[in-house]
Amino acid sequence: MVQRSDSVLRHVDVPPFKHPHFQTFRERQRMAFVREVETAVRLSDDMRMRLQSRRILETIQ
């Protein structure tokens, strides 16, 4: 019987192929939710930076 080397027997963790055409509804829904949360976080960070700069200006005057 032929013995295989360890490198052949060892399973390499490869990320699965992701293509938008083959996504399930739940995967599409999850990605849309993640994008929405990222947008909301980016917007709130921008607003927080603007408010902090306004507060600094108010304290100086």
PDB file of N, CA, C and O in Angstrom:
ATOM      1  N   MET A   1       0.833  -1.183   0.000  1.00  0.00           N
ATOM      2  CA  MET A   1       0.000   0.000   0.000  1.00  0.00           C
ATOM      3  C   MET A   1       0.883   1.254   0.000  1.00  0.00           C
ATOM      4  O   MET A   1       1.933   1.273   0.642  1.00  0.00           O
ATOM      5  N   VAL A   2       0.464   2.286  -0.709  1.00  0.00           N
ATOM      6  CA  VAL A   2       1.247   3.505  -0.838  1.00  0.00           C
ATOM      7  C   VAL A   2       0.932   4.439   0.330  1.00  0.00           C
ATOM      8  O   VAL A   2      -0.231   4.679   0.654  1.00  0.00           O
ATOM      9  N   GLN A   3       1.978   4.954   0.947  1.00  0.00           N
ATOM     10  CA  GLN A   3       1.814   5.910   2.039  1.00  0.00           C
ATOM     11  C   GLN A   3       1.870   7.331   1.485  1.00  0.00           C
ATOM     12  O   GLN A   3       2.756   7.664   0.698  1.00  0.00           O
ATOM     13  N   ARG A   4       0.944   8.142   1.890  1.00  0.00           N
ATOM     14  CA  ARG A   4       0.946   9.543   1.458  1.00  0.00           C
ATOM     15  C   ARG A   4       1.722  10.383   2.466  1.00  0.00           C
ATOM     16  O   ARG A   4       1.764  10.068   3.655  1.00  0.00           O
ATOM     17  N   SER A   5       2.321  11.429   1.985  1.00  0.00           N
ATOM     18  CA  SER A   5       3.083  12.298   2.889  1.00  0.00           C
ATOM     19  C   SER A   5       2.120  13.095   3.772  1.00  0.00           C
ATOM     20  O   SER A   5       0.930  13.213   3.477  1.00  0.00           O
ATOM     21  N   ASP A   6       2.662  13.630   4.848  1.00  0.00           N
ATOM     22  CA  ASP A   6       1.835  14.397   5.792  1.00  0.00           C
ATOM     23  C   ASP A   6       1.227  15.633   5.144  1.00  0.00           C
ATOM     24  O   ASP A   6       0.106  16.016   5.480  1.00  0.00           O
ATOM     25  N   SER A   7       1.940  16.256   4.231  1.00  0.00           N
ATOM     26  CA  SER A   7       1.420  17.471   3.606  1.00  0.00           C
ATOM     27  C   SER A   7       0.177  17.192   2.769  1.00  0.00           C
ATOM     28  O   SER A   7      -0.679  18.062   2.616  1.00  0.00           O
ATOM     29  N   VAL A   8       0.079  15.991   2.234  1.00  0.00           N
ATOM     30  CA  VAL A   8      -1.099  15.631   1.447  1.00  0.00           C
ATOM     31  C   VAL A   8      -2.261  15.297   2.372  1.00  0.00           C
ATOM     32  O   VAL A   8      -3.409  15.630   2.076  1.00  0.00           O
ATOM     33  N   LEU A   9      -1.973  14.647   3.479  1.00  0.00           N
ATOM     34  CA  LEU A   9      -3.027  14.235   4.402  1.00  0.00           C
ATOM     35  C   LEU A   9      -3.562  15.405   5.227  1.00  0.00           C
ATOM     36  O   LEU A   9      -4.728  15.409   5.622  1.00  0.00           O
ATOM     37  N   ARG A  10      -2.724  16.376   5.478  1.00  0.00           N
ATOM     38  CA  ARG A  10      -3.133  17.505   6.315  1.00  0.00           C
ATOM     39  C   ARG A  10      -4.083  18.411   5.535  1.00  0.00           C
ATOM     40  O   ARG A  10      -3.806  18.780   4.394  1.00  0.00           O
ATOM     41  N   HIS A  11      -5.187  18.757   6.150  1.00  0.00           N
ATOM     42  CA  HIS A  11      -6.173  19.630   5.510  1.00  0.00           C
ATOM     43  C   HIS A  11      -5.764  21.082   5.716  1.00  0.00           C
ATOM     44  O   HIS A  11      -5.536  21.514   6.847  1.00  0.00           O
ATOM     45  N   VAL A  12      -5.674  21.817   4.650  1.00  0.00           N
ATOM     46  CA  VAL A  12      -5.312  23.231   4.729  1.00  0.00           C
ATOM     47  C   VAL A  12      -6.600  24.040   4.765  1.00  0.00           C
ATOM     48  O   VAL A  12      -7.484  23.855   3.928  1.00  0.00           O
ATOM     49  N   ASP A  13      -6.698  24.942   5.743  1.00  0.00           N
ATOM     50  CA  ASP A  13      -7.898  25.770   5.856  1.00  0.00           C
ATOM     51  C   ASP A  13      -7.873  26.847   4.782  1.00  0.00           C
ATOM     52  O   ASP A  13      -7.088  27.793   4.842  1.00  0.00           O
ATOM     53  N   VAL A  14      -8.730  26.684   3.820  1.00  0.00           N
ATOM     54  CA  VAL A  14      -8.840  27.642   2.727  1.00  0.00           C
ATOM     55  C   VAL A  14     -10.207  28.290   2.833  1.00  0.00           C
ATOM     56  O   VAL A  14     -11.208  27.583   2.956  1.00  0.00           O
ATOM     57  N   PRO A  15     -10.282  29.613   2.790  1.00  0.00           N
ATOM     58  CA  PRO A  15     -11.599  30.240   2.864  1.00  0.00           C
ATOM     59  C   PRO A  15     -12.453  29.823   1.671  1.00  0.00           C
ATOM     60  O   PRO A  15     -11.941  29.689   0.560  1.00  0.00           O
ATOM     61  N   PRO A  16     -13.729  29.621   1.889  1.00  0.00           N
ATOM     62  CA  PRO A  16     -14.599  29.194   0.788  1.00  0.00           C
ATOM     63  C   PRO A  16     -14.723  30.278  -0.275  1.00  0.00           C
ATOM     64  O   PRO A  16     -14.621  31.470   0.017  1.00  0.00           O
ATOM     65  N   PHE A  17     -14.940  29.854  -1.484  1.00  0.00           N
ATOM     66  CA  PHE A  17     -15.112  30.780  -2.590  1.00  0.00           C
ATOM     67  C   PHE A  17     -16.436  31.507  -2.411  1.00  0.00           C
ATOM     68  O   PHE A  17     -17.485  30.871  -2.296  1.00  0.00           O
ATOM     69  N   LYS A  18     -16.395  32.825  -2.386  1.00  0.00           N
ATOM     70  CA  LYS A  18     -17.610  33.625  -2.208  1.00  0.00           C
ATOM     71  C   LYS A  18     -17.871  34.419  -3.475  1.00  0.00           C
ATOM     72  O   LYS A  18     -17.052  35.240  -3.888  1.00  0.00           O
ATOM     73  N   HIS A  19     -18.987  34.175  -4.070  1.00  0.00           N
ATOM     74  CA  HIS A  19     -19.389  34.939  -5.245  1.00  0.00           C
ATOM     75  C   HIS A  19     -20.817  35.409  -5.005  1.00  0.00           C
ATOM     76  O   HIS A  19     -21.653  34.611  -4.580  1.00  0.00           O
ATOM     77  N   PRO A  20     -21.128  36.681  -5.264  1.00  0.00           N
ATOM     78  CA  PRO A  20     -22.471  37.203  -4.969  1.00  0.00           C
ATOM     79  C   PRO A  20     -23.592  36.421  -5.652  1.00  0.00           C
ATOM     80  O   PRO A  20     -24.704  36.350  -5.129  1.00  0.00           O
ATOM     81  N   HIS A  21     -23.312  35.840  -6.804  1.00  0.00           N
ATOM     82  CA  HIS A  21     -24.345  35.095  -7.520  1.00  0.00           C
ATOM     83  C   HIS A  21     -24.759  33.835  -6.764  1.00  0.00           C
ATOM     84  O   HIS A  21     -25.892  33.372  -6.896  1.00  0.00           O
ATOM     85  N   PHE A  22     -23.839  33.279  -5.971  1.00  0.00           N
ATOM     86  CA  PHE A  22     -24.109  32.022  -5.279  1.00  0.00           C
ATOM     87  C   PHE A  22     -24.423  32.209  -3.803  1.00  0.00           C
ATOM     88  O   PHE A  22     -24.448  31.236  -3.050  1.00  0.00           O
ATOM     89  N   GLN A  23     -24.663  33.441  -3.379  1.00  0.00           N
ATOM     90  CA  GLN A  23     -24.989  33.678  -1.981  1.00  0.00           C
ATOM     91  C   GLN A  23     -26.434  33.293  -1.697  1.00  0.00           C
ATOM     92  O   GLN A  23     -27.310  33.416  -2.553  1.00  0.00           O
ATOM     93  N   THR A  24     -26.659  32.826  -0.483  1.00  0.00           N
ATOM     94  CA  THR A  24     -28.023  32.551  -0.055  1.00  0.00           C
ATOM     95  C   THR A  24     -28.669  33.868   0.379  1.00  0.00           C
ATOM     96  O   THR A  24     -27.995  34.886   0.534  1.00  0.00           O
ATOM     97  N   PHE A  25     -29.968  33.825   0.567  1.00  0.00           N
ATOM     98  CA  PHE A  25     -30.693  35.026   1.003  1.00  0.00           C
ATOM     99  C   PHE A  25     -30.147  35.522   2.333  1.00  0.00           C
ATOM    100  O   PHE A  25     -29.967  36.724   2.528  1.00  0.00           O
ATOM    101  N   ARG A  26     -29.886  34.598   3.243  1.00  0.00           N
ATOM    102  CA  ARG A  26     -29.400  34.974   4.569  1.00  0.00           C
ATOM    103  C   ARG A  26     -28.020  35.630   4.491  1.00  0.00           C
ATOM    104  O   ARG A  26     -27.749  36.588   5.215  1.00  0.00           O
ATOM    105  N   GLU A  27     -27.153  35.123   3.623  1.00  0.00           N
ATOM    106  CA  GLU A  27     -25.833  35.739   3.453  1.00  0.00           C
ATOM    107  C   GLU A  27     -25.948  37.148   2.871  1.00  0.00           C
ATOM    108  O   GLU A  27     -25.250  38.064   3.308  1.00  0.00           O
ATOM    109  N   ARG A  28     -26.831  37.319   1.884  1.00  0.00           N
ATOM    110  CA  ARG A  28     -27.030  38.655   1.308  1.00  0.00           C
ATOM    111  C   ARG A  28     -27.587  39.609   2.353  1.00  0.00           C
ATOM    112  O   ARG A  28     -27.172  40.764   2.446  1.00  0.00           O
ATOM    113  N   GLN A  29     -28.535  39.108   3.138  1.00  0.00           N
ATOM    114  CA  GLN A  29     -29.143  39.927   4.183  1.00  0.00           C
ATOM    115  C   GLN A  29     -28.098  40.327   5.232  1.00  0.00           C
ATOM    116  O   GLN A  29     -28.076  41.470   5.688  1.00  0.00           O
ATOM    117  N   ARG A  30     -27.238  39.384   5.606  1.00  0.00           N
ATOM    118  CA  ARG A  30     -26.190  39.667   6.584  1.00  0.00           C
ATOM    119  C   ARG A  30     -25.213  40.703   6.046  1.00  0.00           C
ATOM    120  O   ARG A  30     -24.835  41.622   6.773  1.00  0.00           O
ATOM    121  N   MET A  31     -24.798  40.576   4.797  1.00  0.00           N
ATOM    122  CA  MET A  31     -23.855  41.529   4.217  1.00  0.00           C
ATOM    123  C   MET A  31     -24.478  42.925   4.125  1.00  0.00           C
ATOM    124  O   MET A  31     -23.797  43.925   4.353  1.00  0.00           O
ATOM    125  N   ALA A  32     -25.765  42.992   3.793  1.00  0.00           N
ATOM    126  CA  ALA A  32     -26.449  44.286   3.742  1.00  0.00           C
ATOM    127  C   ALA A  32     -26.496  44.911   5.140  1.00  0.00           C
ATOM    128  O   ALA A  32     -26.303  46.117   5.291  1.00  0.00           O
ATOM    129  N   PHE A  33     -26.750  44.091   6.154  1.00  0.00           N
ATOM    130  CA  PHE A  33     -26.789  44.577   7.532  1.00  0.00           C
ATOM    131  C   PHE A  33     -25.417  45.089   7.966  1.00  0.00           C
ATOM    132  O   PHE A  33     -25.313  46.141   8.596  1.00  0.00           O
ATOM    133  N   VAL A  34     -24.374  44.346   7.629  1.00  0.00           N
ATOM    134  CA  VAL A  34     -23.014  44.759   7.990  1.00  0.00           C
ATOM    135  C   VAL A  34     -22.668  46.086   7.323  1.00  0.00           C
ATOM    136  O   VAL A  34     -22.090  46.969   7.956  1.00  0.00           O
ATOM    137  N   ARG A  35     -23.021  46.228   6.039  1.00  0.00           N
ATOM    138  CA  ARG A  35     -22.757  47.496   5.343  1.00  0.00           C
ATOM    139  C   ARG A  35     -23.524  48.642   5.993  1.00  0.00           C
ATOM    140  O   ARG A  35     -22.995  49.743   6.145  1.00  0.00           O
ATOM    141  N   GLU A  36     -24.774  48.379   6.374  1.00  0.00           N
ATOM    142  CA  GLU A  36     -25.596  49.414   7.006  1.00  0.00           C
ATOM    143  C   GLU A  36     -25.007  49.844   8.353  1.00  0.00           C
ATOM    144  O   GLU A  36     -24.980  51.033   8.673  1.00  0.00           O
ATOM    145  N   VAL A  37     -24.542  48.881   9.128  1.00  0.00           N
ATOM    146  CA  VAL A  37     -23.938  49.203  10.424  1.00  0.00           C
ATOM    147  C   VAL A  37     -22.635  49.975  10.225  1.00  0.00           C
ATOM    148  O   VAL A  37     -22.372  50.942  10.941  1.00  0.00           O
ATOM    149  N   GLU A  38     -21.818  49.553   9.256  1.00  0.00           N
ATOM    150  CA  GLU A  38     -20.569  50.276   8.984  1.00  0.00           C
ATOM    151  C   GLU A  38     -20.846  51.721   8.590  1.00  0.00           C
ATOM    152  O   GLU A  38     -20.138  52.630   9.023  1.00  0.00           O
ATOM    153  N   THR A  39     -21.869  51.937   7.774  1.00  0.00           N
ATOM    154  CA  THR A  39     -22.232  53.289   7.358  1.00  0.00           C
ATOM    155  C   THR A  39     -22.699  54.112   8.557  1.00  0.00           C
ATOM    156  O   THR A  39     -22.322  55.275   8.699  1.00  0.00           O
ATOM    157  N   ALA A  40     -23.515  53.512   9.417  1.00  0.00           N
ATOM    158  CA  ALA A  40     -24.021  54.220  10.589  1.00  0.00           C
ATOM    159  C   ALA A  40     -22.882  54.583  11.541  1.00  0.00           C
ATOM    160  O   ALA A  40     -22.863  55.681  12.097  1.00  0.00           O
ATOM    161  N   VAL A  41     -21.942  53.672  11.728  1.00  0.00           N
ATOM    162  CA  VAL A  41     -20.809  53.942  12.616  1.00  0.00           C
ATOM    163  C   VAL A  41     -19.941  55.052  12.039  1.00  0.00           C
ATOM    164  O   VAL A  41     -19.499  55.938  12.770  1.00  0.00           O
ATOM    165  N   ARG A  42     -19.695  55.009  10.739  1.00  0.00           N
ATOM    166  CA  ARG A  42     -18.892  56.045  10.090  1.00  0.00           C
ATOM    167  C   ARG A  42     -19.571  57.410  10.227  1.00  0.00           C
ATOM    168  O   ARG A  42     -18.912  58.410  10.511  1.00  0.00           O
ATOM    169  N   LEU A  43     -20.884  57.444  10.025  1.00  0.00           N
ATOM    170  CA  LEU A  43     -21.634  58.694  10.141  1.00  0.00           C
ATOM    171  C   LEU A  43     -21.593  59.230  11.571  1.00  0.00           C
ATOM    172  O   LEU A  43     -21.392  60.426  11.781  1.00  0.00           O
ATOM    173  N   SER A  44     -21.783  58.353  12.548  1.00  0.00           N
ATOM    174  CA  SER A  44     -21.769  58.813  13.941  1.00  0.00           C
ATOM    175  C   SER A  44     -20.377  59.280  14.355  1.00  0.00           C
ATOM    176  O   SER A  44     -20.253  60.231  15.128  1.00  0.00           O
ATOM    177  N   ASP A  45     -19.329  58.628  13.855  1.00  0.00           N
ATOM    178  CA  ASP A  45     -17.971  59.093  14.154  1.00  0.00           C
ATOM    179  C   ASP A  45     -17.722  60.476  13.565  1.00  0.00           C
ATOM    180  O   ASP A  45     -17.119  61.334  14.211  1.00  0.00           O
ATOM    181  N   ASP A  46     -18.190  60.689  12.338  1.00  0.00           N
ATOM    182  CA  ASP A  46     -18.046  62.013  11.718  1.00  0.00           C
ATOM    183  C   ASP A  46     -18.793  63.076  12.517  1.00  0.00           C
ATOM    184  O   ASP A  46     -18.270  64.167  12.750  1.00  0.00           O
ATOM    185  N   MET A  47     -20.016  62.755  12.935  1.00  0.00           N
ATOM    186  CA  MET A  47     -20.803  63.714  13.716  1.00  0.00           C
ATOM    187  C   MET A  47     -20.134  64.001  15.058  1.00  0.00           C
ATOM    188  O   MET A  47     -20.121  65.144  15.516  1.00  0.00           O
ATOM    189  N   ARG A  48     -19.578  62.963  15.687  1.00  0.00           N
ATOM    190  CA  ARG A  48     -18.902  63.146  16.967  1.00  0.00           C
ATOM    191  C   ARG A  48     -17.690  64.068  16.812  1.00  0.00           C
ATOM    192  O   ARG A  48     -17.452  64.930  17.658  1.00  0.00           O
ATOM    193  N   MET A  49     -16.933  63.886  15.741  1.00  0.00           N
ATOM    194  CA  MET A  49     -15.773  64.756  15.508  1.00  0.00           C
ATOM    195  C   MET A  49     -16.214  66.204  15.296  1.00  0.00           C
ATOM    196  O   MET A  49     -15.583  67.127  15.811  1.00  0.00           O
ATOM    197  N   ARG A  50     -17.291  66.403  14.541  1.00  0.00           N
ATOM    198  CA  ARG A  50     -17.798  67.763  14.321  1.00  0.00           C
ATOM    199  C   ARG A  50     -18.257  68.399  15.627  1.00  0.00           C
ATOM    200  O   ARG A  50     -17.971  69.566  15.895  1.00  0.00           O
ATOM    201  N   LEU A  51     -18.974  67.616  16.443  1.00  0.00           N
ATOM    202  CA  LEU A  51     -19.451  68.148  17.720  1.00  0.00           C
ATOM    203  C   LEU A  51     -18.296  68.484  18.652  1.00  0.00           C
ATOM    204  O   LEU A  51     -18.337  69.498  19.350  1.00  0.00           O
ATOM    205  N   GLN A  52     -17.277  67.652  18.670  1.00  0.00           N
ATOM    206  CA  GLN A  52     -16.131  67.933  19.528  1.00  0.00           C
ATOM    207  C   GLN A  52     -15.439  69.217  19.098  1.00  0.00           C
ATOM    208  O   GLN A  52     -15.016  70.007  19.942  1.00  0.00           O
ATOM    209  N   SER A  53     -15.321  69.430  17.802  1.00  0.00           N
ATOM    210  CA  SER A  53     -14.678  70.667  17.342  1.00  0.00           C
ATOM    211  C   SER A  53     -15.544  71.879  17.685  1.00  0.00           C
ATOM    212  O   SER A  53     -15.010  72.939  18.013  1.00  0.00           O
ATOM    213  N   ARG A  54     -16.858  71.745  17.617  1.00  0.00           N
ATOM    214  CA  ARG A  54     -17.751  72.860  17.987  1.00  0.00           C
ATOM    215  C   ARG A  54     -17.633  73.160  19.477  1.00  0.00           C
ATOM    216  O   ARG A  54     -17.608  74.322  19.882  1.00  0.00           O
ATOM    217  N   ARG A  55     -17.560  72.112  20.288  1.00  0.00           N
ATOM    218  CA  ARG A  55     -17.439  72.332  21.736  1.00  0.00           C
ATOM    219  C   ARG A  55     -16.137  73.046  22.062  1.00  0.00           C
ATOM    220  O   ARG A  55     -16.100  73.910  22.938  1.00  0.00           O
ATOM    221  N   ILE A  56     -15.084  72.690  21.368  1.00  0.00           N
ATOM    222  CA  ILE A  56     -13.802  73.363  21.586  1.00  0.00           C
ATOM    223  C   ILE A  56     -13.926  74.837  21.222  1.00  0.00           C
ATOM    224  O   ILE A  56     -13.435  75.698  21.952  1.00  0.00           O
ATOM    225  N   LEU A  57     -14.576  75.135  20.102  1.00  0.00           N
ATOM    226  CA  LEU A  57     -14.759  76.530  19.698  1.00  0.00           C
ATOM    227  C   LEU A  57     -15.618  77.288  20.700  1.00  0.00           C
ATOM    228  O   LEU A  57     -15.353  78.456  20.982  1.00  0.00           O
ATOM    229  N   GLU A  58     -16.653  76.632  21.243  1.00  0.00           N
ATOM    230  CA  GLU A  58     -17.516  77.299  22.218  1.00  0.00           C
ATOM    231  C   GLU A  58     -16.760  77.613  23.501  1.00  0.00           C
ATOM    232  O   GLU A  58     -16.970  78.669  24.097  1.00  0.00           O
ATOM    233  N   THR A  59     -15.892  76.722  23.931  1.00  0.00           N
ATOM    234  CA  THR A  59     -15.157  76.966  25.172  1.00  0.00           C
ATOM    235  C   THR A  59     -14.113  78.061  24.995  1.00  0.00           C
ATOM    236  O   THR A  59     -13.790  78.764  25.953  1.00  0.00           O
ATOM    237  N   ILE A  60     -13.585  78.215  23.792  1.00  0.00           N
ATOM    238  CA  ILE A  60     -12.587  79.258  23.536  1.00  0.00           C
ATOM    239  C   ILE A  60     -13.243  80.634  23.552  1.00  0.00           C
ATOM    240  O   ILE A  60     -12.646  81.586  24.055  1.00  0.00           O
ATOM    241  N   GLN A  61     -14.440  80.764  23.022  1.00  0.00           N
ATOM    242  CA  GLN A  61     -15.106  82.068  22.934  1.00  0.00           C
ATOM    243  C   GLN A  61     -15.583  82.457  24.260  1.00  0.00           C
ATOM    244  O   GLN A  61     -16.176  83.526  24.413  1.00  0.00           O
TER     245      GLN A  61
END
